[in-house]
Amino acid sequence: MPLENGSHSIPAELAGRRLDAALRALTGASWGDVRRAIASGKVRLDGSLARDEAHAVTAGSELSVALAAPHPSKTEQKDLVQIVHVDGAVVVVEKPAGISTSPYGDESPEEQRRTLDALVRAALTKRFGERGRPPLGVVQRLDKDTSGLLVFARSVAAKRHLAQQLRLHTVHRRYLAIAQGSVRSQTIRSRLVKDRGDGRRGSTDDPRLGQDAITHVEALEPLSRATLVACRLETGRTHQIRIHLAEAGHPLVGEDVYAARARSQLGPHAHAAPRQMLHAAELGFVHPTTSLEVRFESSPPDDFCAVLARLRRSPTG
């Protein structure tokens, strides 16, 4: 049977199956048609492009096929690079989920060309024709699967200025997150190390090791076996929000790295999203050249809103 346009809700019996297997089961299409559609950007999961055929789907997620959708390579830069503010010192952008902030050593050449800093440089060059300008200065990063606001420096002086603000913990960073379980407002403090004993980052009780990490958590709305929360970073360690919430027994919905210790008590919501539900919603800092405080806000993207709407509709408890 040929693959056709349409939307499908993932039933409980397909939960945990690979994306390609679930799509084939729902449509009756051939393996070849299913995998070509995924690879060419014709398939979306909860509103977001689904490019990983091995991704484990969850019950209730919305899987859609649009065979006439343009190939992502023709629209990616327009869709991915959303410049919120730009001047001679800084550029503030909306980072989508699914791309890295800057290259890592294990990424392919194609992936390195699609990192956020590369896409922003290309967008600025197209807009202003600034081919001779120095590379963007990376002063903060968001995880590959985290969406939201990010600032790059456009001069050495601006990079130093922003880096100093980050060291002094004066940059305002507020995230929206959907965490599993019933979360209470609290401040989480720990010392984070690169290896907590199982090869992953985490907290240590040894005061001689790691770095101080402080996350202020505000419970915003109870959901079905989950909570919409706001997290304000006082420090900005790698994976800080993800680790702190997971260690408190409330890993992010969609978390697949730090959720193992809490998964047994949280049940099926351990993977109820196409990615971890974390969005950088507010960003504020002192502008490096004007010395004025600036602040930017960002609404969550479609995939975050889709998961939130589903958890609002589900029975609580």
Rosetta silent file (secondary structure, phi, psi, omega in degrees, C-alpha in Angstrom):
SEQUENCE: MPLENGSHSIPAELAGRRLDAALRALTGASWGDVRRAIASGKVRLDGSLARDEAHAVTAGSELSVALAAPHPSKTEQKDLVQIVHVDGAVVVVEKPAGISTSPYGDESPEEQRRTLDALVRAALTKRFGERGRPPLGVVQRLDKDTSGLLVFARSVAAKRHLAQQLRLHTVHRRYLAIAQGSVRSQTIRSRLVKDRGDGRRGSTDDPRLGQDAITHVEALEPLSRATLVACRLETGRTHQIRIHLAEAGHPLVGEDVYAARARSQLGPHAHAAPRQMLHAAELGFVHPTTSLEVRFESSPPDDFCAVLARLRRSPTG
SCORE:     score description
SCORE:     0.000 S_00000001
   1 L     0.000  130.468 -179.480    0.000    0.000    0.000 S_00000001
   2 L   -71.533  150.950  177.671    1.484    3.406   -0.917 S_00000001
   3 L   -72.424  136.826 -178.184    2.119    5.969    1.816 S_00000001
   4 L  -127.006  162.122  175.340   -0.511    8.719    1.872 S_00000001
   5 L   -63.500  149.148  176.969   -1.017   12.069    3.587 S_00000001
   6 E   158.471  168.854  177.819   -2.728   11.934    6.950 S_00000001
   7 E  -120.682  145.194 -177.123   -2.514   12.197   10.727 S_00000001
   8 E  -140.350  135.704  172.783   -2.490    9.334   13.202 S_00000001
   9 E   -90.392  131.972 -178.289   -2.614    9.190   16.997 S_00000001
  10 L   -69.801  117.625  178.259   -0.174    6.631   18.421 S_00000001
  11 L   -77.079  163.850 -176.429   -2.229    3.900   20.162 S_00000001
  12 H   -59.120  -33.807 -176.571   -1.097    2.302   23.401 S_00000001
  13 H   -70.736  -14.599  177.941   -0.092   -0.940   21.670 S_00000001
  14 H  -101.656   -1.641  179.741    2.532    0.899   19.586 S_00000001
  15 L   -58.205  133.685 -179.630    4.069    2.826   22.487 S_00000001
  16 L    89.272   -9.826  178.910    7.821    2.269   22.625 S_00000001
  17 L   -76.522  157.342  175.007    8.057    1.129   19.002 S_00000001
  18 E   -61.891  151.886  178.791   10.502    2.723   16.558 S_00000001
  19 H   -56.266  -47.875 -177.439    9.132    5.634   14.543 S_00000001
  20 H   -64.277  -39.806  179.884    9.501    3.798   11.231 S_00000001
  21 H   -66.946  -39.579  179.766    7.835    0.646   12.589 S_00000001
  22 H   -66.099  -43.148 -179.854    4.949    2.627   14.087 S_00000001
  23 H   -64.777  -38.839  178.156    4.359    4.551   10.868 S_00000001
  24 H   -64.895  -42.584 -179.583    4.415    1.346    8.844 S_00000001
  25 H   -64.370  -35.588 -177.546    1.947   -0.311   11.236 S_00000001
  26 H   -77.488  -29.722 -173.377   -0.423    2.662   11.056 S_00000001
  27 H  -109.872  -21.036 -175.584   -0.324    3.097    7.268 S_00000001
  28 L    75.071    8.779 -179.533    0.513   -0.325    5.822 S_00000001
  29 L   -75.064  165.142 -179.402    3.152    1.322    3.623 S_00000001
  30 L   -73.458  159.870  176.208    6.412   -0.400    2.679 S_00000001
  31 H   -57.535  -42.469 -178.068    9.586   -0.042    4.719 S_00000001
  32 H   -62.345  -45.929  179.874   11.181    1.825    1.827 S_00000001
  33 H   -63.446  -42.159 -178.981    8.368    4.368    1.508 S_00000001
  34 H   -63.025  -48.198 -176.510    8.260    4.942    5.248 S_00000001
  35 H   -70.416  -34.191  175.825   11.998    5.478    5.618 S_00000001
  36 H   -65.560  -39.227  179.479   12.227    7.720    2.533 S_00000001
  37 H   -64.220  -41.808  178.776    9.433    9.890    3.923 S_00000001
  38 H   -65.483  -47.140 -177.178   11.203   10.239    7.278 S_00000001
  39 H   -64.309  -30.578 -176.282   14.582   10.982    5.699 S_00000001
  40 L   -95.354    9.715  173.673   13.129   13.628    3.349 S_00000001
  41 L    78.441   27.955  179.839   11.292   15.540    6.076 S_00000001
  42 L   -94.249   -4.245 -173.205    7.732   14.497    5.243 S_00000001
  43 E  -117.701  135.085  176.467    6.925   13.173    8.728 S_00000001
  44 E  -125.931  146.519  177.870    6.172   15.162   11.867 S_00000001
  45 E  -123.368  116.961 -175.858    5.702   14.023   15.446 S_00000001
  46 L    52.338   39.468  174.458    3.697   16.344   17.691 S_00000001
  47 L    89.165   -9.951 -178.660    4.271   19.143   15.196 S_00000001
  48 E  -108.734  146.992  176.848    8.047   18.778   14.901 S_00000001
  49 E   -54.352  132.304  179.093   10.046   17.248   12.080 S_00000001
  50 L  -109.588  102.269 -174.835   10.763   13.592   12.902 S_00000001
  51 L  -108.004   -7.747 -178.270   14.083   12.698   11.275 S_00000001
  52 L  -101.095  104.502 -176.150   15.223    9.840   13.540 S_00000001
  53 L   -65.980  -19.268 -179.318   13.639    6.616   12.307 S_00000001
  54 L   -92.573    0.361 -179.113   14.726    4.805   15.487 S_00000001
  55 L   -61.116  134.442  179.420   13.021    7.276   17.848 S_00000001
  56 E   -80.754  122.031 -178.235   10.700    5.519   20.322 S_00000001
  57 L   -85.309  163.026 -178.336    7.146    6.840   19.983 S_00000001
  58 L  -125.793  152.032  179.994    4.716    7.302   22.846 S_00000001
  59 L   -60.509  134.938  178.846    0.988    6.703   23.210 S_00000001
  60 L    92.965  -14.740  177.631   -1.083    9.767   22.377 S_00000001
  61 L   -67.693  149.757 -179.168    1.560   11.460   20.217 S_00000001
  62 E   -99.605  119.260 -178.989    0.322   12.820   16.893 S_00000001
  63 E  -108.994  124.018 -176.486    2.120   11.415   13.841 S_00000001
  64 E  -128.810  149.144  179.115    1.479   13.189   10.534 S_00000001
  65 E  -123.021  128.311  176.399    2.585   12.674    6.934 S_00000001
  66 L  -132.228   93.939 -172.774    2.679   15.499    4.349 S_00000001
  67 L   -68.050  -21.015 -179.784    4.137   14.162    1.123 S_00000001
  68 L   -89.996    0.450 -179.476    4.034   17.562   -0.589 S_00000001
  69 L   -62.193  138.192  178.964    6.096   19.250    2.131 S_00000001
  70 L   -64.077  150.836  177.807    9.250   20.896    0.712 S_00000001
  71 L   -60.932  136.040 -175.999   12.537   19.183    1.469 S_00000001
  72 H   -53.157  -30.539 -176.395   13.936   20.655    4.718 S_00000001
  73 H   -62.997  -21.715 -179.682   17.151   21.749    2.982 S_00000001
  74 H   -86.424  -17.965 -175.350   15.176   24.401    1.074 S_00000001
  75 H  -125.019   -6.480 -172.637   13.496   25.883    4.124 S_00000001
  76 H   -56.582  -49.783 -173.771   15.708   25.010    7.071 S_00000001
  77 H   -64.371  -40.233  177.967   17.608   28.290    7.336 S_00000001
  78 H   -63.916  -43.112 -176.224   14.443   30.397    7.108 S_00000001
  79 H   -76.729  -39.289 -173.118   12.662   28.209    9.637 S_00000001
  80 H   -79.415  -41.774 -174.114   15.566   27.474   11.971 S_00000001
  81 L   -92.753  102.545  176.194   17.270   30.857   12.210 S_00000001
  82 E  -113.523  103.717 -178.329   14.958   33.352   13.867 S_00000001
  83 E   -83.667  118.877 -177.790   16.905   36.471   14.750 S_00000001
  84 E   -86.837  -38.534 -179.108   15.223   38.285   17.633 S_00000001
  85 E  -155.490  140.924  175.373   17.715   41.169   17.930 S_00000001
  86 E  -146.769  138.283  171.599   20.968   42.117   16.236 S_00000001
  87 L  -149.543 -167.168 -174.866   23.370   45.028   16.545 S_00000001
  88 L   -69.915  -15.598 -175.796   27.117   45.530   16.335 S_00000001
  89 L  -107.235  -36.401 -173.660   27.801   43.775   19.639 S_00000001
  90 E  -139.892  160.071  167.663   25.311   40.927   20.024 S_00000001
  91 E  -135.456  126.317  177.947   22.790   38.798   18.193 S_00000001
  92 E  -105.852  129.560 -174.905   19.926   37.154   20.090 S_00000001
  93 E  -130.803  161.725  170.880   18.280   34.211   18.351 S_00000001
  94 E   -94.897  114.545  177.758   15.572   31.597   18.830 S_00000001
  95 E   -88.725  126.023  173.593   17.216   28.177   18.875 S_00000001
  96 L   -80.765  159.065  173.050   14.990   25.334   17.677 S_00000001
  97 L   -68.893  148.402  172.401   15.253   21.875   19.190 S_00000001
  98 L   102.956   -3.278  175.209   17.321   19.359   17.278 S_00000001
  99 L  -129.633  150.105 -179.811   20.455   21.320   16.402 S_00000001
 100 L   -81.449  153.650  177.794   23.620   21.935   18.418 S_00000001
 101 L   -65.835  -44.326  179.900   24.715   25.417   19.455 S_00000001
 102 L  -148.319  166.702 -173.285   28.210   24.905   18.033 S_00000001
 103 L   -65.917  149.540  169.599   30.200   21.981   16.586 S_00000001
 104 L  -119.179  159.701 -173.010   31.420   19.024   18.610 S_00000001
 105 L   -63.942  -26.383 -174.630   34.217   16.705   17.575 S_00000001
 106 L   -93.832    7.865 -179.109   32.008   13.665   16.923 S_00000001
 107 L   -89.635  149.418  178.625   29.627   15.411   14.499 S_00000001
 108 L   -71.535  161.698  176.605   29.684   14.853   10.760 S_00000001
 109 H   -55.597  -37.829  179.352   30.665   17.713    8.387 S_00000001
 110 H   -65.265  -42.927  179.306   26.984   18.071    7.426 S_00000001
 111 H   -64.688  -36.855  179.596   25.933   18.342   11.077 S_00000001
 112 H   -67.582  -30.541  176.645   28.659   20.927   11.721 S_00000001
 113 H   -73.163  -18.872 -177.716   27.333   23.036    8.848 S_00000001
 114 L  -104.093   12.953  175.080   23.893   22.906   10.484 S_00000001
 115 L   -70.992  158.642 -174.517   24.944   24.043   13.965 S_00000001
 116 H   -61.006  -43.274 -178.517   23.241   27.180   15.235 S_00000001
 117 H   -61.726  -38.220  178.669   26.337   29.377   15.068 S_00000001
 118 H   -66.988  -42.202  179.927   26.914   28.388   11.424 S_00000001
 119 H   -66.389  -38.611  178.674   23.278   29.033   10.486 S_00000001
 120 H   -67.403  -42.493  177.065   23.279   32.409   12.248 S_00000001
 121 H   -58.452  -43.189 -179.871   26.520   33.436   10.512 S_00000001
 122 H   -63.995  -40.677 -179.873   24.988   32.489    7.166 S_00000001
 123 H   -66.140  -40.525  178.949   21.821   34.445    7.936 S_00000001
 124 H   -67.940  -38.903  177.399   23.781   37.542    8.959 S_00000001
 125 H   -62.624  -42.284  179.657   25.960   37.312    5.867 S_00000001
 126 H   -65.686  -37.425 -177.019   22.872   37.072    3.675 S_00000001
 127 H   -77.538  -41.996 -172.350   21.251   40.028    5.442 S_00000001
 128 H  -115.372   -8.086 -178.734   24.239   42.348    5.783 S_00000001
 129 L    65.776   38.620 -173.899   26.894   40.936    3.437 S_00000001
 130 L   -99.296   60.828 -176.359   29.455   40.731    6.260 S_00000001
 131 L   -67.473  -28.288 -176.781   31.711   38.009    4.935 S_00000001
 132 L   -89.335    0.981 -177.204   34.849   39.456    6.484 S_00000001
 133 L   -73.108  145.085  178.822   33.457   39.787    9.988 S_00000001
 134 L   -59.079  157.439  178.729   35.044   37.595   12.734 S_00000001
 135 L   -59.231  156.914  176.894   33.185   34.413   13.758 S_00000001
 136 L   -64.016  145.473  176.372   30.439   34.685   16.333 S_00000001
 137 E   -91.912  119.755  178.923   31.527   34.398   19.952 S_00000001
 138 E   -85.389  114.717 -179.002   29.844   31.512   21.762 S_00000001
 139 L  -113.432  -19.379  175.263   29.262   32.578   25.371 S_00000001
 140 L  -145.553  159.438  179.940   26.404   30.249   26.343 S_00000001
 141 L  -133.559  151.977  167.792   24.986   27.006   25.020 S_00000001
 142 L  -116.501  147.262  176.135   21.680   25.194   25.046 S_00000001
 143 L   -55.055  154.826 -178.550   21.407   21.422   24.813 S_00000001
 144 L   -53.960  -41.549 -176.341   20.744   20.093   21.324 S_00000001
 145 L   -95.688   12.918  174.872   17.132   19.213   22.190 S_00000001
 146 L  -100.207  137.845  179.047   16.425   22.403   24.163 S_00000001
 147 E  -104.838  166.309  171.468   14.683   25.286   22.413 S_00000001
 148 E   124.446 -163.232 -169.416   14.630   28.995   23.139 S_00000001
 149 E   -80.373  140.242 -178.405   16.644   32.182   23.476 S_00000001
 150 E  -149.349  143.074  177.855   20.408   32.343   23.095 S_00000001
 151 E  -114.796  138.255  170.452   22.871   35.213   22.687 S_00000001
 152 E  -113.996  147.799  173.823   26.067   35.275   20.608 S_00000001
 153 E   -88.380  147.548 -179.504   28.741   37.967   20.835 S_00000001
 154 L  -113.311    7.781  175.202   29.764   39.774   17.643 S_00000001
 155 L  -151.772  161.146  178.973   33.057   41.215   18.916 S_00000001
 156 H   -63.072  -41.639 -179.139   35.847   40.157   21.250 S_00000001
 157 H   -63.826  -41.737  179.329   34.956   42.937   23.698 S_00000001
 158 H   -65.794  -37.900  178.994   31.303   41.904   23.760 S_00000001
 159 H   -63.228  -43.022  178.552   32.252   38.279   24.350 S_00000001
 160 H   -62.925  -42.127 -177.922   34.394   39.235   27.340 S_00000001
 161 H   -63.454  -47.245 -179.685   31.625   41.423   28.732 S_00000001
 162 H   -67.826  -38.428  178.774   28.957   38.719   28.449 S_00000001
 163 H   -62.779  -37.837  178.106   31.291   36.023   29.793 S_00000001
 164 H   -65.656  -39.824  177.214   31.960   38.152   32.849 S_00000001
 165 H   -62.713  -39.036  177.501   28.219   38.550   33.467 S_00000001
 166 H   -65.224  -40.796  179.013   27.806   34.788   33.273 S_00000001
 167 H   -63.458  -35.928 -178.217   30.655   34.283   35.756 S_00000001
 168 L   -86.257    0.380  177.741   29.022   36.762   38.155 S_00000001
 169 L    61.912   35.895  179.833   25.602   35.052   37.709 S_00000001
 170 L  -102.594   -3.762  176.107   23.929   38.319   36.649 S_00000001
 171 L   -77.115  131.073  179.279   22.475   37.043   33.363 S_00000001
 172 E   -85.507  120.901  178.350   18.719   36.428   33.677 S_00000001
 173 E  -136.315  113.825 -179.460   17.759   32.975   32.369 S_00000001
 174 E  -124.128  127.793 -176.461   14.285   31.585   32.942 S_00000001
 175 E  -113.116  149.076  166.518   13.147   28.315   31.413 S_00000001
 176 E  -101.825  139.812 -177.750    9.760   26.674   31.047 S_00000001
 177 E  -146.656  152.289  171.099    9.752   22.922   31.575 S_00000001
 178 E  -110.941  113.228 -176.594    7.309   20.056   31.925 S_00000001
 179 E  -109.730  148.099 -177.240    8.510   17.811   34.746 S_00000001
 180 E   -76.922  145.097  178.388    7.142   14.435   35.738 S_00000001
 181 L    84.973 -174.638  179.618    5.206   14.023   38.953 S_00000001
 182 L   -94.830  104.985 -173.943    3.884   16.644   41.366 S_00000001
 183 L   -95.911  136.835  174.718    6.622   19.264   41.685 S_00000001
 184 L  -103.405  154.211  175.538    6.716   21.823   44.485 S_00000001
 185 L   -64.364  135.926 -175.661    8.370   25.229   44.313 S_00000001
 186 E  -168.788  165.425  170.626   11.882   24.966   45.709 S_00000001
 187 E  -112.227  125.409 -178.564   15.514   25.938   45.318 S_00000001
 188 E  -105.830  125.676  179.398   17.824   23.064   44.437 S_00000001
 189 E  -125.468  136.658  174.548   21.507   23.368   45.331 S_00000001
 190 E  -162.117  176.044  171.924   24.246   20.839   44.716 S_00000001
 191 E  -110.030  120.818 -175.824   27.768   20.399   43.434 S_00000001
 192 E   -95.583  136.715  177.644   27.771   18.955   39.932 S_00000001
 193 E  -121.418  160.041 -179.212   30.510   16.670   38.635 S_00000001
 194 L   -71.201  -26.495 -179.612   31.139   15.283   35.145 S_00000001
 195 L  -137.821  112.068 -178.505   30.880   11.685   36.382 S_00000001
 196 L   -85.294    1.542  179.509   28.613   10.779   39.287 S_00000001
 197 L   123.288  -13.258  178.673   29.844    7.201   39.190 S_00000001
 198 L  -122.169   18.118  179.084   27.961    5.802   36.199 S_00000001
 199 L    88.114   -1.090 -179.069   29.623    7.872   33.460 S_00000001
 200 L  -116.131  158.904  177.378   27.013   10.633   33.562 S_00000001
 201 L   -66.704  152.477  178.706   26.942   14.093   35.072 S_00000001
 202 E   177.852 -172.875 -175.943   25.337   14.473   38.473 S_00000001
 203 E   -93.655  152.061  177.011   25.637   15.742   42.036 S_00000001
 204 E  -126.855  151.406  175.221   28.233   14.839   44.613 S_00000001
 205 L   -90.307   -5.232 -178.715   28.252   15.112   48.408 S_00000001
 206 L   -83.526  112.391 -176.970   32.001   15.776   48.393 S_00000001
 207 L   -66.999  -11.720 -179.325   32.490   19.546   48.872 S_00000001
 208 L   -86.354  -10.577 -174.611   35.956   19.298   47.318 S_00000001
 209 L  -112.748  157.847  170.998   34.617   18.168   43.960 S_00000001
 210 L    73.816 -166.012 -178.458   32.527   19.701   41.208 S_00000001
 211 E  -129.433  146.089  176.919   30.982   23.135   40.864 S_00000001
 212 E   -61.220  139.527  177.737   28.181   24.862   42.751 S_00000001
 213 E  -139.178  128.861 -176.792   24.852   24.679   40.940 S_00000001
 214 E  -132.654  123.853  178.716   21.675   26.516   41.993 S_00000001
 215 E  -125.515  125.216  176.545   18.270   26.210   40.305 S_00000001
 216 E   -96.715  116.925 -174.933   15.172   28.082   41.498 S_00000001
 217 E  -107.282  129.508  177.237   12.071   26.040   40.618 S_00000001
 218 E  -120.799  119.176  177.407    8.571   27.532   40.540 S_00000001
 219 E   -74.563  124.560 -176.528    5.563   25.240   40.147 S_00000001
 220 E  -103.983  -41.143 -173.342    3.159   26.871   37.667 S_00000001
 221 E  -157.803  127.485  174.544    0.428   24.340   36.833 S_00000001
 222 E   -74.667  140.745  179.999   -0.432   20.750   37.820 S_00000001
 223 E  -126.692 -170.693  177.239   -0.905   18.392   34.863 S_00000001
 224 L   -74.153  104.267 -179.566   -1.602   14.707   34.396 S_00000001
 225 L    54.465   30.734 -179.833    1.174   13.081   36.459 S_00000001
 226 E  -158.480  172.643 -179.157    3.357   16.063   35.586 S_00000001
 227 E  -143.164  134.251  169.653    3.827   19.761   36.391 S_00000001
 228 E   -80.333  123.679 -176.873    4.514   22.836   34.285 S_00000001
 229 E  -128.549  159.096  168.866    7.381   24.616   36.028 S_00000001
 230 E  -112.528  136.260 -179.715    9.598   27.649   35.578 S_00000001
 231 E  -123.187  119.987  176.373   13.291   27.252   36.356 S_00000001
 232 E  -103.899  125.005 -178.351   15.525   30.260   36.935 S_00000001
 233 E   -85.465  125.733  169.065   19.221   29.560   36.731 S_00000001
 234 L   -89.992  -36.542  170.350   21.489   31.209   39.277 S_00000001
 235 L  -117.306  170.052 -176.806   24.390   29.215   37.868 S_00000001
 236 L  -134.968   65.432  179.828   24.549   27.659   34.431 S_00000001
 237 L   -81.998  159.365  179.556   26.220   24.260   34.542 S_00000001
 238 L   -58.708  126.381  177.715   25.890   21.691   31.778 S_00000001
 239 L    62.375   23.300 -171.446   22.505   19.888   31.987 S_00000001
 240 H   -57.594  -50.911 -178.319   21.836   21.652   35.292 S_00000001
 241 H   -63.682  -44.470 -178.627   18.026   21.798   35.126 S_00000001
 242 H   -59.580  -43.594 -178.363   17.756   18.274   33.740 S_00000001
 243 H   -69.359  -49.055 -175.953   19.980   16.859   36.480 S_00000001
 244 H   -60.299  -45.498 -179.978   18.469   18.799   39.377 S_00000001
 245 H   -67.459  -39.526  178.982   14.886   17.905   38.522 S_00000001
 246 H   -64.309  -42.488 -179.262   15.753   14.253   37.846 S_00000001
 247 H   -69.464  -22.858  175.823   17.635   13.931   41.121 S_00000001
 248 L   -83.278    1.371  179.281   14.643   15.471   42.906 S_00000001
 249 L    90.789   12.806 -176.076   12.519   12.643   41.469 S_00000001
 250 L  -133.921   63.918  179.534   10.966   14.777   38.708 S_00000001
 251 L   -61.356  155.744  178.423   12.829   14.277   35.420 S_00000001
 252 E   -61.001  145.007  169.893   11.652   16.266   32.448 S_00000001
 253 L   -61.550  129.633 -176.494    8.934   14.740   30.309 S_00000001
 254 L    90.963   -4.474  179.413   10.827   13.272   27.355 S_00000001
 255 L   -67.957  129.671 -179.976   14.087   12.932   29.324 S_00000001
 256 L  -122.955    5.116  179.938   16.053    9.857   28.206 S_00000001
 257 L  -109.602  -47.046 -172.790   19.405   10.348   29.953 S_00000001
 258 L  -105.476   11.542 -173.997   18.731   11.245   33.584 S_00000001
 259 L   -93.068   -9.807 -170.402   15.322    9.632   34.083 S_00000001
 260 H   -57.032  -39.546 -175.423   16.322    6.029   34.831 S_00000001
 261 H   -69.993  -22.847 -177.891   16.380    6.395   38.613 S_00000001
 262 H  -107.692   -6.772 -170.380   12.834    7.808   38.733 S_00000001
 263 H   -61.602  -36.248 -175.155   11.248    5.948   35.818 S_00000001
 264 H   -62.609  -32.270 -177.889    9.865    3.059   37.871 S_00000001
 265 H   -90.918  -12.936 -175.384    7.629    5.337   39.959 S_00000001
 266 H   -99.615  -14.827  174.059    6.561    7.604   37.094 S_00000001
 267 H    67.871 -143.596 -168.514    5.242    4.992   34.691 S_00000001
 268 H   -68.346  -14.138 -179.515    4.372    5.730   31.065 S_00000001
 269 H   -77.275   -0.947 -179.995    5.087    9.469   31.152 S_00000001
 270 H   -58.673  -28.307 -179.690    8.835    8.751   31.202 S_00000001
 271 H  -132.396   43.211 -175.151    8.886    9.157   27.402 S_00000001
 272 L   -88.545   38.883  179.990    5.734   11.163   26.661 S_00000001
 273 L  -164.651  156.132  178.925    7.431   13.614   24.281 S_00000001
 274 L   -74.567  -11.084  177.717    9.649   13.702   21.187 S_00000001
 275 L  -158.740  176.126  174.643   12.382   15.436   23.216 S_00000001
 276 L   -70.398  135.907 -174.609   12.962   16.716   26.726 S_00000001
 277 L   -84.288   85.053 -177.673   10.412   19.452   27.412 S_00000001
 278 E  -142.142  126.823 -175.471   12.693   22.392   28.168 S_00000001
 279 E  -137.046  126.205  177.776   12.451   25.870   26.627 S_00000001
 280 E   -78.265   99.000 -169.167   14.583   28.961   27.329 S_00000001
 281 E   -92.033  -25.937 -178.574   11.744   31.472   27.665 S_00000001
 282 E  -137.174  140.328  178.451   13.472   34.580   29.053 S_00000001
 283 E  -142.686  127.394  178.912   16.961   36.019   28.583 S_00000001
 284 E  -141.787  145.058  179.959   18.281   39.255   30.051 S_00000001
 285 E  -161.012  168.265  173.906   21.706   40.875   30.352 S_00000001
 286 E   -84.902  124.760 -176.457   23.487   44.218   30.445 S_00000001
 287 L   -64.498  132.380 -173.821   24.247   45.253   26.881 S_00000001
 288 L   -61.515  -25.925 -177.075   28.041   45.295   26.335 S_00000001
 289 L  -108.654  -32.217 -178.942   28.133   48.707   24.615 S_00000001
 290 L   -91.848  -18.110 -176.031   25.124   50.656   25.931 S_00000001
 291 L    64.015   13.643  175.744   25.334   49.365   29.543 S_00000001
 292 L   -92.194  147.050  176.563   21.533   49.191   29.531 S_00000001
 293 E   -78.348  129.687  178.098   19.721   46.094   30.766 S_00000001
 294 E  -119.751  149.752 -179.702   17.912   44.291   27.943 S_00000001
 295 E  -143.557  140.781 -177.686   15.434   41.443   28.234 S_00000001
 296 E  -129.104  150.443  179.004   13.837   39.137   25.673 S_00000001
 297 E  -129.819  150.699 -177.300   10.958   36.648   25.880 S_00000001
 298 L  -141.017  134.493  175.417   10.055   33.610   23.797 S_00000001
 299 L   -83.306  149.191  179.069    6.928   31.459   23.631 S_00000001
 300 L   -61.549  150.002  179.092    7.356   27.649   23.595 S_00000001
 301 L   -75.700  177.142 -173.504    7.370   25.975   20.164 S_00000001
 302 H   -59.652  -40.764 -176.342    4.623   23.763   18.748 S_00000001
 303 H   -65.972  -38.234  177.024    5.991   20.445   20.045 S_00000001
 304 H   -63.415  -46.581 -178.633    6.162   21.776   23.625 S_00000001
 305 H   -64.516  -34.674  179.921    2.633   23.202   23.361 S_00000001
 306 H   -66.226  -43.555  178.111    1.301   19.937   21.922 S_00000001
 307 H   -65.627  -42.354  179.196    2.638   17.895   24.853 S_00000001
 308 H   -60.912  -43.931 -179.945    1.361   20.485   27.319 S_00000001
 309 H   -63.956  -38.897 -179.933   -2.115   20.427   25.748 S_00000001
 310 H   -65.796  -40.100 -179.902   -2.200   16.625   25.859 S_00000001
 311 H   -73.969  -24.811  173.642   -1.258   16.545   29.540 S_00000001
 312 H   -71.909  -34.555 -178.466   -3.870   19.188   30.299 S_00000001
 313 H   -75.802  -28.973 -175.210   -6.563   17.056   28.649 S_00000001
 314 L   -71.991  152.346  176.283   -5.566   13.845   30.416 S_00000001
 315 L   -62.278  140.621  177.357   -7.045   12.991   33.815 S_00000001
 316 L   -81.384  165.196  178.420   -4.868   14.125   36.702 S_00000001
 317 L   110.646    0.000    0.000   -3.632   11.809   39.396 S_00000001
